[in-house]
Amino acid sequence: MELYLILKIIFGFGFLIAMYAIIRNLDIIKIILVYFKDKLLGK
């Protein structure tokens, strides 16, 4: 049971860190998505 609790805490921290990184880099992600969209559509 303790192992499950520890894993849940680690997963929670990992999720929070990932969300923070995504929010911090949102403009970079948008630029990359626009670039790939333009490459796929052949513009």
Steps between C-alpha positions, in 0.01 A plus 500: 500500500786737582659434162173597328488826698863582414437430131190721508699787656781464244248490215326810638826693518594386149162613367534842664852547363385396152205743509732782616745425218219494242358831622847661503576380144155550347621758246784270388254210461268721291788599269596133454139398426459778242829395338392135472157598371661711226740216412215246476279726288793587275487877543 
